[in-house]
Amino acid sequence: MRASTLMGRAAAAGIGLLMAVQASAFDVTLDATLLGSASLTGFSRCGIFVSAAGDTVRAVGGGGLGVAASGPDDEQVDGGEEIRFRFEAGPVRGVSYHVEAASNLDGDALAGESFVTASADEEEIGVEPVAGAGTIDVSALFGDEPIESVRVTSAPDGVRIGRISYEAPPVPVSLLLLRLSGSQSSTSAATITQCGITFRGTPGWPNLGTGGIGVVGGLDNEWIDAGEELEVDFGEPVRSVRYELDANEIVGPGTEGGHFVEAFDAQGVSLGNRSASAEVDLASPSFYGEVPISRFVLKATGDQIRLMRIQMVPEPAGAGAAALLALAVLRARRRCARA
């Protein structure tokens, strides 16, 4: 292969990686305390795939994530167990996780002793020791390197992880919103925040269930019923918004998932109401085009609907593009050299 061809491919790969590692201002947080109780070998929520190296991930209702394997407490990652988080959009920045509870199995002065391993492009970036409850800033541990996966290994103390966060890159990010079991309603602030998005219900409060997000009241608390609304607030402008609904046909044949949607631009000005069905691309010409959207409202008109998934593209932060491109090209050259 000619050297110029190889370099051209490396540069193309570098530009692609640039888009994956350039940060946005949009922070995605998987709040595992909202997932309910379940035991799974792995699952995907909020653009993060969670697994446990062949063991069972234990979601503790209201408490976060542990691992059910060799450790003494199946509701914590302990006794040498490990839990892994892979970012499905590729390498990201701004990675952190929150330890809800930490135990002290070895009886020394520190609780929650663990090792954090970060990786990207199938290469290990490094391993760092951490301890204690609260927020662990993973990106700070590794010099703000783009990170594609994080592994937390107990050493041997236990930790239960409640939340994991990252800065979404300016590429399409798919966010699955479902609980693993049961349902969760917000009765205090009348909001639920999951995947970095705030949800509000009208006239009731939002309800996060295994089938999606509905609104409490009406015919069924699990659904958005006729006359109810669900507001989806990104907190900042995003582009290319798509969403997917589950629907229960009430009105009649050919109307499944029928509803109105109202979107708002970056300044919070209404872009108008549109008639929609179960799968919607708000950036299509028949809706709002490629206009940045800060929030939208789903309005049930007859059929029962609930929100299952959102895909969007955050606005890039715009900082450090040249340095990121150089990093991307360097990584691409290394991959080509290994091939």
N, C-alpha and C positions, 0 to 999 in steps of 0.2 A: 504494500500500500504506500502511495506517495506521502511524503511528510506533510505537504500542503493539504492533502485530503484529510489526514489525521487531525491536523490542527483545526481545519474547518469544522470537523465533527466535534472536536473538543470545545470550540467556541460556541457552537450551537447548543451543546449540552450545558455549557456554562451559563448561557442566557436563560435557558429553561430553569436552571437551579437558582439563578438570581431571583426570578419571580417567586420561587418557593421560600427563599430565606429572607427576602426583604420584608421587614415587619410592617404591620399596620397598627393603627391605634385601637383596633377592636380586640378586646380581651375575651377569650372563650374560657369559661370555667365549668367543668363537669362537677356538679354538686352531688356527690355520691350519697349524701344523707337523705336525698329525695328519691332514691331508687327503690326503696322498699327492701324486703328480705328475699334473698335468693342465693342459690349455689350453682355456679356455672364454671365451665372450663375457660370461657372467654366471652366477651360481649363488646359491642361498639355503641358508644353514646357520645354526642357532642364532638364528633370528629376524632375521638380517641378510642383505640382498641385496647382493652384491658385483658390481661391473661396472667397466668401464674406458673409458667414453665411446666405445663402438663398437670399441675395440681388444680385444685378447685378454688376459684375466687368466691369468697363469702361476702355478700352484701348484707350488712347488718342494718335492719330497719331503723332509720333515724341516726345511725352511728357512723356509717362509712364502710370501708372495705378492709377485709382481712383475708387470710388464706387458710383453708381447711386441709392441713396435711400433717407433717411430722411435729409441728410445734404444739405446745401445751394448750394454747387458746385458739380455737377455730375462728374467733372474731378479731384476731390480730395477725399481722405478719410477724412471726416469732420463731425462735428455735432454728434459725438458718433458712427459713422460708424466704421466697422472693415474690414480688409482684412487678409486672411490667406494664408500661404505658407507651403505646406507639401512636404517633401523630399521623393520621391518615392523609393529610394534605402534604406531607413531606417535612423537611427540616424547618423548625420554627425557633423563634426567640421568646424571651419573657416567660420561661418555664418555671413553675413553682408548684409545690403541693403543701397541703395543710394536714398536720398530724393532729387528729382529734383526741387521741389517747395514747400514752406511752407507758410501758411497763419496764421494770428493772429486774431481769431474770438472773443476772450475774452478781447482783448485790453490791456493785460498786457505787461510785458517787453519781453516775449518770444513768438516766432512764432513756429508753428509746434509741439506744445505740444501733446504727445501721450504716451500710455502705450504699452510696448512690453511684450508679454507673450510667454514663451518658454515651450515646452512640449516634452516628450519622453516616449514611452511605455505606452501611455494613462495616464500618470501622469504629472501634472504641475510641472515644475522645479522652476518657479518663475515669478514675474511681476516686471518690472522696468520702471520708467518714463524717457522719452527722449524728446529732443526738437531740433529745428533748421533744416536747410538744410544740405546736404552733407552726408557723410557715417556714418552709425550707425553700430558699431561693436557689433553684438548680442552675439557672443560667449564670448567676453570679459565681457559683462554684467553679464553672468552667469558662470563665472569661467571656461570657456572652457569645460563645460559639453556637452556630445553628445546631439544634438537637432534633433528631428524628425519633429517638426512643429513650426511655428512662427505666432503669431497673433499680428497685429498692430491695436490698437484702438485709435481713435482720442479723445482728451480730453481738449476742444472740437475743437482745431485748426485743420486746414486742412494740409494734406501732399499728394504729388503725388510721387509715387515710380517709379524710372526709372530702377533700376537694383537690383537683388538679387543674392548673390554669396554663394557658399559653396565648401568645399574641398571634392571631390568625394571619396567615400570609395573604397577599392580594391576589389570590387565585380562588376558583370556586371551592367553597367549604361546605360540606354536607353535614347537617346537624340533626341527628335522630333524637327525638324528644321523649320517647316512651319510658315509663317506669318498668322495672323488672317484675314487680308484683304490687298488688293493691292499688290504692290511690292516695293522693296527697292534696289537700285543700288548704288555701291560705285564708285564715279567718281574722287575722290581726291587721296587717297592712293591706290586705286585699290584693296582694300581688304574689306571684311566684317568679323567681329568677332561675333559669337553667340555661346552660350553654352561653352565658353572657347576655341573654335576652330577657327582658322583663315582660311578663304577661299580666294583663288586667282583665277582669270580667265585668260585664254590665248586664243586668242589674245585680247579679250575684258575684262571687269571687271565683277565680280560676281553679280548676281541678286537674291535676296531673295524674293520669292513670296509665294502665298498660296499653290502652288503645290510642292514647294521645291526650291533648289538652282540651277539656270542655269547660263549661261554666255551671256552677252550682245553682240549682233551681230549675224551674220548668218541668218537663216530663221526666228528665233523667240527669243526674248530676255529672254523669260521664260524658255528656254531649253538650254541644251548643245548640239549644233548641230555638225554634222560631221566636223572634223577639229578643233574643239574647245576642250579645256581642263579645268578641274576644279581641283585645288590643295587643298587638305585638310590637314592642318598643325596642329598637336596636341601641338607642342611646346616642347614636351618631349616624351619619349617612353611610349607606352601603349601596352596592350596585347589583344588577343581575339577580334580583330576588326571585326565587321560585319557592313554591310550597306545595305540600301534598296533604290531602285530607283523607280521613276515613269517613264514610258516609252511610247513613241508614235511610233508605227511601221511604218517605212519608207521603209526599204529595201525589206521586203517580209515576207510571213508566216514562223513562226518558228524562227525568229530572234529578236523578241521583246526585247528591252533592251540590245542588243549585244554591247559590248564595250571592250576596253582594260583598264587594271588597272596596274599601276606601283607603288610598295611600296618601302619605304626606311627604313633601319634599324636605330638603336639608334645613329649610327655615321653618318647618312645621306647617306650611301652607297646604291645604287640601288640594289634591290633584283630581278629585272627583270620584264618584262611585262607578263601579263597573260590575256587570253581571258575570259570574264565574261558575266553574264546576269544580270537580274534585282535584284536578292537577292544574296549577296555574303558573304561568311565567309572566311576572309583572313587567318584565323588560320588553315583552313583545309589542309590536306596533298597535295591536288591538287593545292593549292595556295602557301602559304609561311610557313605553320606550326606555332608552338608557338614561333615565333620570335618577340621580341619587335619592334614595328613600330612607327616611329616618324612622318611620313606623308605618304600620298598616292595621286596619280593623276589619275583622271578619264579621259579617252580619247574616245570621241564619234567617231564611225567609220561609222555610217549610220543612225541608229535609233536615234531619239531625246530622251535624258535622262535628268533627274534632280534628285538631291539628296534629299531624304525625311527624312531619319533617320539614325543615327549611334549608334551602341552599342559597348562598349569597357570596358576593365578592367584596371584601372590605376595601376601603380606600387605602392606598399605600401611605406610610408615614413620610416617605420621600427622603429619608436621611441615609447617607452612606452608600449610595447606589454604586459609585465607582469602586469602592473597596469590596463590596459584595460581589461585583462582577469579577474582580481579580481573584477572589476566593473561589468563585464558581468555576472559572476557567482552570485554576490550579487543581481543583478536585476532579474536573473532567479529564485533565491530562493524566492524573494518577490512575483513574479508572481505565483509560485507554492503554496505559502501560501495563496494567495487570491483565488485560484481555489477551 
